[in-house]
Amino acid sequence: MTDKSNEFLYRMSRHLRQELADVQKYVNDLYSIEELEDYVGVKDSPIEYIQSALAPLIGQVNDFQDYAETVTGKMELDLLDVDVHAMLDGVMAIADQLAEANPAVRLEEDIEENLPTVEGDPTRLSQALLNLLHNAFKFTEKGTVTLRVTREPNNILFEVRDTGIGIAEENQELIFEPFETVLEDKDDPRLGFGIGLKIVEHIIDLHDGETWFESKAGTGSSFFFTVPL
Ligand code: ADP
């Protein structure tokens, strides 16, 4: 895309994000209106319907905004000394929910003890891991998804491994290309916008780390990234 359309995407997604945040706020306000008590917490009531429709929409617009920040160079990190174990606790709490929604897939962790702190943005690093974990669950029908974290001489190495559909060799060069998916069926519910991995790669680039993957069709995939010590 040209610089101009990237800039347009940035402004459009920022605008949509602000508008949706307002809508979310108004919906939240409905919960304190006494007259609406009978609708709150009731499955399929209009309030609950709007609430559950809003969540994925906000997630999608956030992805568009992050992608736009990626391609316009506007993404900025909030650098801190990151306690990796504390960060992984937060990530695993969400990954547990993904596992609950996919009973045929077991979530495993293989996390080295006493990992040192790293300089980084814990929100962005968690986002990168969760993106990979989401994909791992999305593309694995049964088996395991494993989060492995180890210390290397100059880095912390993060790996998300799955026993899912894998990626055929001829498609592997497309994986980090934006808007690409290698799913054949364009009605496949797993079809996304093909920007998640580009965002992960950019977040890790900003941390001076590296991102790569290994995969075999029918066997599974491993996505890796490093964060320098
Ligand atoms: P999307 O939002 O479409 O999932 P991504 O950038 O996260 O976008 O991924 C791009 C494509 O890479 C996916 O559509 C899928 O074809 C492939 N892919 C990503 N992760 C995996 C995985 N763990 N196993 C198999 N294919 C994957």
Residues whose N, C-alpha, C, O or C-beta is under 5 A from the ligand:
A	BS01	ADP	N135 A136 F139 G164 G166 I167 I175 E180 T181 V182 L183 R190 L191 G192 F193 G194 I195 G196 L197 K198 S221
